[in-house]
Amino acid sequence: VAKATISLPLLIVAWIKAKERAYLFRMREDYAYKYSAAMAFEGYKKQIQEQDPELQQQLLQIAIDNLGKNPTSVFDKELQSTPLETIIEGVGKRIDQAIAKN
């Protein structure tokens, strides 16, 4: 019992930190994508400058839409506070799927 009292809070903290780290990694990937898109935009802009102004406007709109997205959109759901919530949510989804099949 004493081991469980000590290890359970440590497991919960480790779980929360792992989840936060995964989110931070996804945000880093999102910013890296935006950086690459910004660099590509410059190259595309140089290529189409002499061509169609409408095409240049479309490129600008795509770049604005892409770069203007909020980086927190990589979070598909809020960070749950305990592993128990994740387990309960997973069980709930499976029950819903089983009910939907019948």
Secondary structure, 3 states (H helix, E strand, C coil): CHHHHHHHHHHHHHHHHHHHHHHHHHHHHHHHHHHHHHHHHHHHHHHHCCCCHHHHHHHHHHHHHHHCCCHHHHCCCCCCCCHHHHHHHHHHHHHHHHHHHC
